Amino acid sequence: MQGLSEKKRSKVVPTITVVVPSFNQGRFLERTLVSILNQDYANLELIIIDGGSTDETLSVIKKYEKFITCWVSEPDNGQSHALNKGLARATGDIFAWQNSDDLYLPGAFAAVSEAFREHPDITACYGNWVSIDEDDRVTDRHYALLPRLPHAPYENMDIYNQSMFWSMDVCRACGGFDEKLNYLMDIDFIIRTLQYAGPEWFYRMDAFFGAFRWHSTQKTAFDEQTEKQQAEENYLMQKFVFPPENSISGKYYRLRYRFSQLFQSLYFGGPAYTINKFRQTYRRRGKFF
């Protein structure tokens, strides 16, 4: 069994646990929580792990406290540590996490719950996502790719946690989140669950589930690769024993991935989307292969 356990498969409505790691994002946190609560999902477990915020975060949490299953506000060792603290408290059937400045889109939980009920053996269910600005306006759309075992840190399904949901059994079997990572913990976790269960147990839905917010105080940079992000990519290269970038096998796998990305982007998003996606790749990495 790769997905839900026998007991959990029998549930009519599986419980979705959403962990929200948070630190000084109080100005966006309310919108994150509202996007979760407005799913109007019957079996929701909402856990907030705050790193001891000094802004308006606590007042937002207390405003919605009656809807929150569990919350803490105390110093931690970063986002991966916060996620592990949340996972340790989770009791649901399906696990997800949403950053405290990002959003879920309407209908996401209902669609995911139905997918897990119809396909009880799946490891994960995931979909497309959008970029938004500080005022929640959509600035870009991103189409998730089909699952594949990667040969480089960036060679995943072009998907992020904003639009991804895992079987809780698999989360626990894979050992949680790597606390050495502050930027690429989602990529690391996706790779490990892919290796554990195989891509055939990852279920892609052609629907938009989440929104990633661009703002001036965020730590993630998609337009350019920072030294810290590059260092974490190098760490993942060694951790998963990926072929060196300049080796024959490394070049082959990267070329194969880009062609796969090209054809899938054309299929799901069309020519204009594909051109924009490859421009973004070049701006970020300074090369295509």
FIVO-366264 format. One record per residue: z, x, y negated of N, C-alpha, C, O in turn. Coordinates in steps of 0.2 Angstrom, whole numbers, padded with zeros to 4 digits, always signed. Each point is the difference from the previous one (the first is absolute). Layout:
ZXYZXYZXYZXY...
This chain:
+0000+0004+0006+0000-0004-0006+0000+0004-0006+0005+0004-0001-0010-0004-0003-0001+0004-0006+0003-0004-0006+0003+0003-0005-0003-0010+0004+0002-0003-0005+0007-0003+0000+0005+0003+0002-0004-0010-0003+0006-0003+0000+0003-0001+0007-0004+0000+0005+0010+0000-0004+0003+0000+0007-0001-0007+0002-0001-0005-0003+0003+0004+0010-0001-0007+0003+0004-0005-0004-0002-0005-0001+0008+0007+0000+0005-0005-0004-0003-0002-0007+0000-0005-0002-0003+0010-0001-0002-0001-0007-0007-0004+0000-0001-0003-0004-0003+0005+0010-0006-0004+0000+0001-0007+0001-0005-0004-0002+0011+0001+0004+0001-0007+0001+0002-0003-0006+0000-0007+0000+0001+0010-0005+0002-0003-0006-0006-0003-0004-0005+0002+0000+0006-0008-0002-0005-0004-0004-0002+0003-0006-0006+0001-0002+0011+0001-0002-0001+0003-0006+0004+0007+0000+0006+0000-0001-0009+0006+0001+0004+0006+0001+0003+0002-0007-0003-0002-0005+0008+0005+0005+0004+0002-0006-0004+0006-0003-0001+0005+0004+0000-0005-0010-0003+0006-0004+0005+0003-0004+0003-0003-0004-0001+0009+0006+0004+0004-0004-0004+0004-0005-0004+0004+0001+0006-0005-0008-0003+0004-0005+0005+0005-0003+0005-0003-0003-0006+0009+0003+0005+0005-0003-0003+0002-0007-0006+0002+0000+0010-0002-0005-0003+0002-0007+0005+0006-0002+0005-0001-0002-0008+0007+0002+0003+0006-0002-0001+0000-0008-0005-0002-0002+0011+0003-0001-0001-0001-0008+0004+0006-0003+0005+0002+0002-0008+0000-0008+0004+0004-0004-0003+0000-0007-0005+0002-0002+0009-0005-0003-0002+0000-0007-0007-0003-0001-0003+0002-0005+0002-0008+0008-0006-0004-0001+0002-0007-0002-0004-0004+0002+0009+0003-0005+0003-0006-0002-0005-0005-0003+0000-0006+0000-0005+0009-0004-0004-0004-0004-0006-0003+0004-0003-0005-0002+0002+0008+0008-0005-0003+0005+0003-0004+0006-0003-0004+0003+0010+0006-0002+0003-0002+0006+0000-0008+0001-0001-0002+0005+0002-0001-0011+0000-0008+0001-0007-0002+0002+0000-0005+0004-0005+0007-0006-0007-0002+0002-0001+0002+0007-0003-0004+0004+0006+0009-0001-0001+0002+0007+0004-0005+0004-0003-0003+0005+0009+0001-0007+0004-0005+0004-0003-0007+0000+0000-0003+0005-0002+0001-0011-0003-0006-0001-0007-0001+0005-0001-0005+0003-0002+0011-0003-0006+0000+0005+0002-0001+0007-0004-0003+0004+0010+0006-0002+0002-0001+0007+0003-0007+0001-0002-0004+0005+0006+0001-0010+0003-0006+0001-0005-0006-0001+0001-0005+0003-0006+0006-0007-0005-0005-0001-0005-0001+0007-0004-0004+0000+0005+0009+0005-0004-0001+0006+0003-0007+0003-0004-0002+0005+0010+0000-0007+0003-0006+0003-0001+0000+0008-0001-0004+0003+0004+0010-0001+0000+0001+0007+0007-0001+0003+0005+0002-0002-0005-0006+0008+0006-0003+0002+0005+0006+0003+0006+0000-0002-0009+0004+0006+0004+0005+0003-0001+0007-0004-0003+0004+0003+0007-0003-0008-0001+0006-0004+0007+0004+0000+0005-0003-0002-0006+0009+0003+0006+0004-0001-0001+0005-0006-0005+0005+0001+0008-0005-0006-0002+0004-0006+0006+0005-0001+0006-0002-0001-0008+0009+0001+0005+0005+0000-0002+0004-0006-0006+0003+0000+0011-0001-0005-0002+0004-0006+0005+0006+0001+0006+0000+0000-0009+0006+0000+0003+0006+0000-0001+0004-0006-0005+0003-0001+0010-0003-0004-0001+0003-0007+0004+0006+0000+0005+0001+0003-0008+0004-0006+0002+0007+0000+0005+0001-0006+0001+0006-0002+0003-0011+0000+0004+0001-0006-0003-0001-0006+0002+0005-0005-0006-0010+0004-0004+0000-0007+0005-0001-0006+0006-0003+0001-0008+0005-0006+0004+0000-0007-0003-0005-0005+0002-0001-0005-0008-0002+0007-0003-0005-0004+0002-0007+0001+0005-0001+0002-0010-0004-0003+0002-0007+0001+0000-0002+0007+0000-0006+0002-0001+0011+0003-0001-0002+0007+0005-0005+0003-0001-0005+0003+0007+0007-0004+0006-0003+0003+0000-0008-0003+0002-0004+0004-0003+0003-0010+0000-0006-0003-0006-0005+0004+0001-0006+0001-0006+0009+0000-0006-0003+0003+0002-0002+0008-0001-0005+0002+0004+0010+0001+0003-0001+0007+0005-0006+0000-0001-0004+0004+0005+0004-0009+0006-0005+0000-0003-0007-0001+0002-0005+0002-0008+0005-0006-0003-0006-0002-0003-0004+0006+0000-0006+0001-0002+0010+0004-0003-0002+0006+0004+0001+0006-0002-0001+0006+0008+0002-0007+0005+0002+0006+0000-0005+0005+0001+0002+0006-0001-0008-0007+0001-0005+0005-0006+0000+0005+0000-0003+0005-0006+0006-0007-0006+0000+0004+0000+0007+0004-0005+0000+0004+0009+0004-0006+0000+0007+0003+0005+0000+0006+0006-0001-0001-0009+0004+0007+0004+0000+0006+0005+0006-0001+0006-0001+0002-0008+0006-0005+0005+0006+0000-0003+0005-0006-0006+0001-0001+0011+0001-0003-0002+0005-0005+0005+0005-0001+0006-0001+0001-0008+0007-0003+0005+0006-0002-0003+0003-0006-0006+0000-0001+0010+0003-0003-0002+0004-0005+0005+0007+0000+0006-0001-0002-0009+0006+0004+0004+0006+0001-0005+0006+0000-0006-0001+0002+0008+0007-0004-0005+0006+0000-0002+0001+0007+0003-0001+0005-0010+0003-0004-0003+0001+0006-0004+0007+0000+0000+0003-0006-0003-0002+0011-0004+0007+0000-0008-0002-0001-0004+0004+0003+0003-0009-0006-0007-0002-0001-0003-0006+0003+0004-0003+0004-0010+0002-0004-0003-0007+0002+0000+0000+0008+0002-0005+0003-0003+0011+0000+0000-0001+0008+0007-0001+0002+0001-0004+0005+0004+0007-0008+0007-0001+0002+0001-0007-0001+0004-0004+0004-0006+0001-0010+0002-0007-0001-0004-0005+0005+0004-0005+0002-0010+0007+0000-0003-0004+0005+0004+0000+0006+0000-0005+0004+0002+0011-0002+0004+0000+0007+0006-0004-0001+0002-0003+0005+0002+0003-0011+0006-0004+0000-0002-0007+0000+0004-0004+0003-0010+0002-0005-0002-0007+0000-0002-0002+0007+0002-0005+0003-0005+0010+0001-0002-0002+0007+0006+0000+0004+0000-0004+0005+0005+0008-0006+0006+0000+0004+0004-0007-0001+0003-0002+0005-0004-0002-0010+0003-0006-0001-0005-0006+0002+0003-0006+0000-0009+0007+0001-0005-0005+0002+0002-0003+0007+0001+0003+0004-0002-0010-0004+0000-0003+0006-0006-0005+0002+0000-0003+0005-0005+0004-0009-0006-0004+0001-0004+0002+0005+0001+0005+0004-0007-0009-0003-0005+0001+0005-0006+0004-0003-0003+0004+0004+0002-0004-0010-0005+0003-0003+0003+0004-0006+0004-0003-0004-0006+0009+0003+0002+0004-0006-0005+0001-0005-0006+0002+0002+0008-0002-0008-0004+0002-0006+0004+0003-0005+0006-0001+0000-0009+0005-0004+0004+0002-0006-0005+0000-0006-0006+0001+0000+0009-0003-0006-0003-0001-0006+0003+0004-0006+0006-0001-0001-0009+0005-0002+0003+0004-0005+0002-0004-0006-0003-0006-0001+0008+0008-0003+0003-0005-0005-0004-0001-0006+0002-0003-0005-0008+0006+0005-0005-0001-0006-0007-0003+0003-0004-0001-0004+0004-0001+0010-0006-0003+0003+0001-0007+0002+0005-0003-0001-0010+0000+0003+0000-0007+0002-0003-0002+0007-0004+0004+0002+0006-0010+0000-0004-0003+0006-0004-0006-0004+0002-0003-0005-0008+0002+0008-0004-0005-0002+0001-0007+0003+0003+0000+0006-0004-0005-0009+0001-0007+0004-0003-0001+0006-0006+0002+0002+0010-0004+0003-0002-0002+0007+0000+0006+0005-0002-0001+0005+0004+0007-0008+0000+0006+0005+0005-0001+0006-0002+0001+0006+0008-0004-0007+0005+0000+0006-0003-0006+0005+0001+0002+0006-0003-0007-0009-0003-0005+0005-0006+0002+0004+0000-0001+0006-0004+0005-0009-0006+0003+0004+0002+0005+0005-0002+0000+0006+0007+0004-0008+0003+0005+0005+0003-0003+0005+0000+0002+0006+0005-0007-0007+0004-0003+0005-0005-0003+0005+0001+0000+0006-0006-0003-0008-0005-0004+0004-0003+0006+0005-0002-0002+0006+0000+0007-0009-0004+0006+0003+0005+0002+0006-0002+0001+0006+0008+0000-0007+0005+0003+0005+0001-0006+0005+0001+0002+0006-0001-0008-0008+0001-0005+0005-0006-0001+0005+0000-0001+0006-0006+0002-0009-0006-0001+0004-0002+0006+0004-0003+0000+0005+0006+0006-0008-0002+0007+0004+0007+0003+0001+0001+0005-0004+0003-0007+0008+0007+0002+0001+0001+0008+0002+0005+0003-0001-0011+0000+0003+0001+0007+0003-0002+0005-0006+0000+0006+0001-0002-0009-0007-0002+0005-0005+0006+0004-0003+0006-0002+0000-0008+0008-0002+0005+0005-0003+0001-0002-0007+0006+0000-0003-0011-0001-0001+0000-0001-0007-0006-0005-0002-0005+0000+0004+0006-0003-0009-0005-0004-0004+0000+0002-0007+0005+0001-0003-0012+0000+0001+0000+0003-0007-0007-0004-0003-0004-0002+0003+0004+0003-0010-0006-0003-0003-0001+0004-0006+0002+0006-0001-0006-0009-0004-0003+0003-0006+0006+0000-0005+0005-0003+0001-0007+0007-0007+0005+0000-0005-0003+0001-0007-0006+0002+0000+0009-0004-0005-0003+0001-0007+0005+0005-0004+0006+0001+0002-0009+0002-0007+0003+0003-0005+0002-0004-0006-0005-0004-0002+0011+0004-0001+0001-0004-0006+0003+0005-0005+0002+0005+0001-0002-0008-0007+0003+0004-0006+0007-0003-0001+0003-0004+0004+0000+0006-0010+0007-0001-0001+0001-0008-0002+0005-0002+0001-0011-0001-0002+0001-0007-0001-0003-0005+0005-0002-0005-0001+0002+0008+0007-0003-0003+0006-0007-0002+0000-0002-0004+0005-0002+0007-0009-0007-0001+0000-0003+0004+0005+0001+0006+0001-0006-0009+0003-0003+0004+0006-0005+0005-0004-0005-0002-0004+0005+0008+0006-0004+0005-0003-0005+0003+0006-0005+0003-0002+0006-0004+0008-0004+0003+0005+0001-0004+0007+0006-0002+0001-0010+0002+0003+0001-0003+0007-0002+0006+0005-0004+0004-0001+0008-0004+0007-0001+0005+0005+0000-0004+0007+0004-0004+0001-0009+0006+0003-0001-0003+0006+0002+0005+0006-0002+0005+0000+0007-0008+0004+0003+0004+0005-0006+0001+0005-0004-0004+0001+0005+0010+0002-0005+0002+0005+0002-0001+0007+0006-0002+0001-0010+0002+0004+0002-0001+0007+0005+0006+0003-0001+0005-0003+0005-0007+0007+0005+0005+0002-0003+0006+0004-0005-0001+0004+0007+0007-0004-0002+0006+0003+0005+0005+0001+0004+0001-0005-0004+0003+0010+0004+0006+0000-0002+0005-0005-0006+0002+0001+0010+0000-0005-0003+0005-0005+0000+0007+0002+0003+0002+0005-0007+0002-0009+0000+0007+0001+0001+0004-0006-0001+0006-0001+0004-0010-0004+0002+0003-0007+0005-0005-0003+0000-0006+0002+0004+0008-0006+0005-0004-0003-0003-0006-0004+0003-0006+0001-0008+0007-0004-0003-0006-0004-0005-0004+0004-0002-0005-0002+0001+0007+0009-0005-0004+0004+0004-0005+0004+0001+0000+0006+0001-0006-0010+0003-0005+0003-0004-0006-0001-0006+0000+0000+0009-0006-0001-0004-0006+0000-0001-0002-0008-0001-0006-0001+0003+0011-0003-0001-0002-0007+0005-0006-0002-0002-0004-0004+0008+0005+0006+0005-0006-0001+0006+0003-0001+0002+0006+0001+0002-0010-0005+0007+0003-0002+0005-0006+0001-0002-0005+0002+0008+0007-0002+0006-0005+0002-0001-0007-0004+0003-0004+0003-0006+0004-0009+0000-0006-0003-0003-0006+0004+0001-0006-0002-0005+0008+0007-0004-0005+0004+0001+0001+0007-0005-0002+0004+0010+0004-0002+0001+0002+0008+0006-0002+0002+0006+0000-0003-0006-0003+0010+0006-0003+0003+0000+0003+0007-0005+0000+0003+0011+0002-0001+0001+0003+0007+0004-0004+0005+0005-0004-0003-0006+0005+0009+0005-0003+0005+0006+0004-0001+0000+0006+0000+0006-0009+0000+0006+0003-0001+0002+0005+0006+0003+0005-0001-0005-0007+0007+0001+0004+0006-0004+0007-0001+0003+0005+0002-0009-0005-0004-0003+0006-0001+0003+0004-0006+0000+0006+0001+0002-0009-0006+0003+0004-0005+0006+0004+0003+0001+0006-0002+0003-0009+0006+0006+0003+0002-0002+0005+0006+0003+0006+0000-0008-0007+0003-0002+0005+0005-0003+0006-0003+0000+0005+0003-0003-0006-0009-0003+0006-0003+0005+0004-0004-0002+0005-0003+0008-0008+0002+0005+0004-0003+0001+0000-0007+0003+0005-0003-0006-0010-0001+0001-0001-0007-0004+0005-0004-0005+0002+0002+0007+0000-0008-0004+0003-0005+0003+0008+0000+0005+0001+0000-0010+0003-0002+0001+0007+0000+0003+0002-0007-0003-0001-0005+0009+0003+0005+0004+0000-0007-0002+0007-0003+0002+0001-0006-0006+0003+0009-0003+0006-0004-0006-0002-0005-0002+0004-0004+0000-0011+0005-0006-0002-0004+0003-0005-0006+0004-0004+0001-0007+0005-0007+0001-0004-0005-0006-0004-0003+0001-0004-0004-0007+0006+0007-0006-0003-0003-0004-0003+0006-0002-0006-0001+0002+0009+0007-0005-0002+0005+0004-0002+0006-0003+0000+0006+0009-0003-0007+0003-0003+0006-0003-0006+0003+0001-0001+0006-0005-0002-0010-0004-0006+0003-0006+0003+0004-0001-0003+0006-0002+0008-0008-0005+0003+0004+0002+0003+0007-0002-0001+0005+0008+0004-0006+0003+0003+0006+0002-0005+0005-0001+0000+0006+0004-0006-0009+0002-0005+0005-0006-0004+0003+0001-0001+0006-0006+0000-0010-0006-0003+0003-0003+0005+0006-0002-0002+0005+0002+0008-0007-0003+0005+0006+0004+0000+0006-0002+0000+0005+0009+0000-0006+0004+0000+0006+0000-0006+0004+0000+0000+0006-0001-0006-0009+0000-0006+0003-0007-0001+0004-0001-0003+0005-0004+0006-0009-0007+0000+0003+0000+0004+0007-0003-0002+0005+0006+0008-0006+0001+0004+0006+0004-0003+0006-0001+0001+0006+0006-0004-0008+0005-0003+0005-0004-0006+0003+0001+0000+0007-0004-0005-0010-0003-0006+0003-0007+0000+0001-0003-0003+0004-0001+0007-0008-0007+0000+0000-0003-0005-0005+0003-0005-0001-0009+0007-0001-0003-0004-0006-0002-0007+0003-0001-0005-0004+0000+0004+0010-0002-0007+0003+0006-0005-0001-0002-0006+0000+0008+0008-0002+0005-0004-0001+0002-0001-0007+0005-0004-0002-0010+0006-0003+0001-0001-0007-0005-0006-0002-0006+0001+0001+0008-0006-0004-0004-0006-0001-0001+0000-0008+0004-0001-0004-0011+0002+0003-0002-0001-0007-0002-0007-0002-0004-0003+0004+0006+0001-0010-0002-0007-0002-0004+0001-0007+0002+0004-0004-0007-0007+0004-0004+0001-0007+0002-0005-0005-0003-0005-0002+0010+0006+0000+0003-0004-0005+0004+0005-0004+0002+0006+0002+0000-0008-0008+0004+0004-0005+0007-0002+0000+0002-0005-0001+0002+0010+0003+0007-0001+0002+0005+0003-0006+0005-0003-0001-0007+0008-0002+0004+0003-0005-0003+0003-0006-0006+0000-0001+0010+0003-0004-0002+0002-0006+0004+0007-0002+0006+0000+0001-0010+0005-0002+0003+0006-0002+0000+0001-0008-0006-0001-0003+0011+0002+0000+0001+0000-0008-0001+0007-0002+0003+0005+0002-0008-0004-0007+0000+0006-0004+0004-0001-0006-0001-0005-0004+0005+0010+0002+0004+0000-0006+0002+0007-0002-0001+0005+0005+0004-0004-0010+0001+0007-0003+0005+0004+0003+0000+0006+0000+0005-0010+0003+0006+0004+0003-0001+0000+0008+0005+0002+0003-0010-0004+0000+0000+0001+0007-0001+0007+0003-0002+0004-0004+0004-0003+0010-0001+0007+0003-0006+0001+0003-0002+0006+0001-0002-0011+0001-0006+0001+0004-0006+0001-0005+0000-0004-0005-0004+0008+0006-0006+0001-0003-0006+0000+0004-0001+0004+0005-0004-0009-0006-0005-0001+0004-0007+0003-0003-0004+0002+0004+0004-0001-0010-0006+0003-0003+0000+0008+0001-0005+0003-0001+0011+0000+0002+0000+0007+0001+0005+0002+0005+0005-0004+0001-0006+0009+0003+0005+0002+0005+0004+0005-0003-0002+0006-0002+0009-0007+0001+0005+0004-0003+0002+0006+0005-0002-0001+0006+0005+0006-0008+0002+0005+0004+0005-0002+0006+0000+0002+0005+0004-0007-0007+0005-0002+0005-0003-0005+0005+0002+0001+0006-0007-0005-0008-0004-0003+0005-0004+0004+0005+0000-0001+0006-0003+0006-0009-0003+0005+0004+0004+0004+0005-0002+0001+0006+0008+0000-0008+0005+0004+0004+0002-0005+0006+0001+0003+0005-0001-0009-0007+0002-0005+0006-0006-0001+0005+0001-0001+0006-0007+0001-0009-0006+0000+0004+0000+0006+0005-0001+0000+0006+0003+0006-0009+0000+0006+0004+0005+0000+0006+0000+0002+0005+0006-0005-0007+0005-0001+0005-0002-0005+0005+0001+0001+0006-0005-0006-0007-0002-0005+0005-0006+0004+0004+0000-0002+0006-0004+0006-0009-0004+0004+0004+0003+0004+0006-0003+0000+0005+0008+0003-0007+0004+0004+0005+0004-0005+0005+0000+0002+0006+0003-0007-0009+0004-0004+0004-0004-0004+0006+0002+0000+0006-0008-0002-0008-0004-0003+0005-0006+0004+0003-0004-0002+0004+0004+0009-0005-0004+0005+0002-0007-0003-0001-0004+0001+0005+0002-0003-0011-0007-0001-0002-0004+0006+0000+0003+0005-0002-0009-0005+0003-0005+0006+0000+0000+0002-0007-0001-0004-0005+0001+0011+0004+0000+0003-0007-0007-0003-0004-0005-0001+0003+0006+0000-0009-0005-0003-0004-0007+0004+0000-0005-0003+0001+0006+0010+0000-0006+0004+0000-0003+0002+0007-0005+0003+0000+0008-0006+0005-0002+0002+0006-0006-0005+0002-0001-0005-0003-0002+0007+0008-0006-0004+0002+0002-0007+0002-0003-0005-0002+0008+0004+0006+0002-0006+0002+0003-0004-0006-0001-0006-0001+0005+0009-0004+0002-0003-0006-0006-0003-0004+0001-0006-0002-0006+0010+0001-0006-0002-0004-0003-0006+0004-0002-0005-0003+0001+0005+0009-0003-0005+0004+0004-0007+0000-0003-0005-0002+0009+0006+0003+0004-0007-0001+0000-0002-0007+0000-0007-0001+0001+0011-0004+0000-0003-0007-0007-0003-0001+0000-0005-0004-0006+0008+0006-0006-0003-0001-0001-0006+0003-0002-0005-0003+0005+0004+0009-0001-0006+0004+0004-0005-0003-0002-0006+0000+0008+0007-0003+0004-0005-0003-0003-0002-0006+0000-0006-0002-0003+0010-0002-0003-0002-0007-0006-0005+0002-0001-0004-0004-0003+0006+0009-0005-0005+0002+0002-0007+0002-0002-0005-0002+0008+0006+0006+0003-0007+0002+0002-0004-0006+0000-0006-0001+0004+0010-0004+0002-0003-0006-0006-0003-0004+0001-0005-0003-0006+0009+0003-0006-0003-0004-0003-0006+0003-0001-0005-0004+0000+0004+0011-0003-0006+0002+0005-0005+0000-0002-0006-0001+0008+0007+0002+0005-0006+0000+0001-0002-0007+0001-0006-0001-0001+0010-0004+0001-0002-0007-0006-0004-0002+0000-0005-0004-0006+0007+0006-0006-0004-0001+0000-0007+0003-0002-0005-0003+0005+0005+0009+0000-0006+0004+0005-0005-0004-0001-0006-0001+0007+0008+0000+0006-0004-0003-0001-0001-0007+0002-0005-0002-0004+0010-0002+0000+0000-0007-0006+0000-0004-0001-0003-0006-0005+0005+0009-0006+0000-0003-0002+0006-0003+0005+0005-0001-0011-0004-0002-0002+0007-0003+0004+0002-0006+0002+0006+0000+0000-0011-0005+0003+0002-0006+0007+0003+0002+0003+0005-0003+0000-0009+0008+0007+0002+0002+0000+0007+0003+0004+0004-0001-0009-0003+0005+0000+0006+0004-0001+0006-0005+0003+0005+0001-0008-0006-0006-0001+0006-0005+0006+0001-0003+0002+0006-0001+0002-0011-0001+0006+0001-0004+0006+0004+0004+0003+0004-0002-0003-0006+0009+0005+0003+0004-0002+0007+0001+0005+0004+0000-0011-0002+0001-0001+0007+0001+0000+0004-0007+0002+0006+0001-0003-0009-0006+0002+0003-0007+0007+0002+0000+0002+0005-0002+0002-0010+0004+0008+0001+0000+0002+0005+0005+0004+0004-0002-0008-0003+0007+0002+0005+0005-0002+0007-0003+0004+0005+0001-0009-0005-0004-0002+0007-0003+0004+0002-0006+0002+0005-0001+0000-0010-0003+0005+0001-0006+0007+0003+0003+0003+0004-0003-0001-0007+0008+0006+0001+0003+0000+0007+0004+0005+0004-0001-0010-0003+0005+0000+0006+0004-0005+0006-0002+0001+0006+0002-0005-0008-0007-0005+0005-0003-0006+0002+0005-0003+0004-0001+0003-0008+0007-0005+0000+0005+0000-0006+0004+0004-0004+0000-0010+0003+0004+0000-0005+0004+0002+0002+0008+0002-0005+0003-0003+0011-0001+0001+0002+0006+0005+0006+0001+0002+0002+0005
